[in-house]
Amino acid sequence: MSNKVFILGGRGRIGASVGQDIPTRTEAKITITGRTLQARDDIAEYLSPRAI
């Protein structure tokens, strides 16, 4: 598996679920995007310190 993951739409139900699951199963760095910078920042803070 790759050591980097890109999630487009990370604040939605599916994107957030994937974002929560990945850190529990891998050591991958997660890049998350959202429609707004605030949405992106909120979900990145919630999910993991590995979210960049």
C-alpha positions as a Markdown table, in Angstrom:
| # | Residue | x | y | z |
|---|---|---|---|---|
| 1 | Met | 0.0 | 0.0 | 0.0 |
| 2 | Ser | 1.1 | 3.5 | -0.7 |
| 3 | Asn | 2.4 | 5.7 | 2.1 |
| 4 | Lys | 0.4 | 8.6 | 1.0 |
| 5 | Val | -3.4 | 8.9 | 0.6 |
| 6 | Phe | -5.4 | 11.8 | -1.0 |
| 7 | Ile | -9.0 | 12.2 | 0.0 |
| 8 | Leu | -11.1 | 14.6 | -2.1 |
| 9 | Gly | -14.3 | 15.6 | -0.2 |
| 10 | Gly | -13.1 | 14.6 | 3.2 |
| 11 | Arg | -15.9 | 16.2 | 5.2 |
| 12 | Gly | -18.6 | 14.2 | 3.6 |
| 13 | Arg | -19.8 | 10.9 | 5.2 |
| 14 | Ile | -17.8 | 8.6 | 3.0 |
| 15 | Gly | -14.7 | 10.7 | 2.9 |
| 16 | Ala | -14.7 | 11.2 | 6.6 |
| 17 | Ser | -15.2 | 7.5 | 7.2 |
| 18 | Val | -12.3 | 6.6 | 4.9 |
| 19 | Gly | -10.2 | 9.2 | 6.6 |
| 20 | Gln | -11.0 | 7.7 | 10.0 |
| 21 | Asp | -10.2 | 4.2 | 8.9 |
| 22 | Ile | -6.9 | 4.7 | 7.1 |
| 23 | Pro | -4.9 | 5.7 | 10.1 |
| 24 | Thr | -6.0 | 2.7 | 12.1 |
| 25 | Arg | -4.8 | 0.3 | 9.3 |
| 26 | Thr | -1.8 | 2.0 | 7.8 |
| 27 | Glu | 1.1 | 4.4 | 8.5 |
| 28 | Ala | 0.1 | 6.5 | 5.5 |
| 29 | Lys | 0.2 | 10.3 | 5.5 |
| 30 | Ile | -3.3 | 11.6 | 4.6 |
| 31 | Thr | -4.0 | 14.7 | 2.5 |
| 32 | Ile | -7.6 | 15.9 | 2.8 |
| 33 | Thr | -9.4 | 18.5 | 0.8 |
| 34 | Gly | -12.8 | 20.1 | 1.2 |
| 35 | Arg | -14.9 | 22.7 | -0.5 |
| 36 | Thr | -13.6 | 25.4 | 1.8 |
| 37 | Leu | -10.4 | 25.8 | 3.8 |
| 38 | Gln | -12.4 | 25.7 | 7.0 |
| 39 | Ala | -14.0 | 22.4 | 6.2 |
| 40 | Arg | -10.6 | 21.0 | 5.3 |
| 41 | Asp | -9.1 | 22.2 | 8.5 |
| 42 | Asp | -11.9 | 21.0 | 10.7 |
| 43 | Ile | -11.8 | 17.4 | 9.3 |
| 44 | Ala | -8.0 | 17.3 | 9.3 |
| 45 | Glu | -7.9 | 18.3 | 13.0 |
| 46 | Tyr | -10.6 | 15.8 | 13.9 |
| 47 | Leu | -9.1 | 12.8 | 12.0 |
| 48 | Ser | -5.5 | 12.6 | 12.8 |
| 49 | Pro | -2.2 | 14.4 | 13.5 |
| 50 | Arg | -1.0 | 12.6 | 10.4 |
| 51 | Ala | -3.4 | 14.5 | 8.2 |
| 52 | Ile | -1.5 | 17.1 | 6.2 |
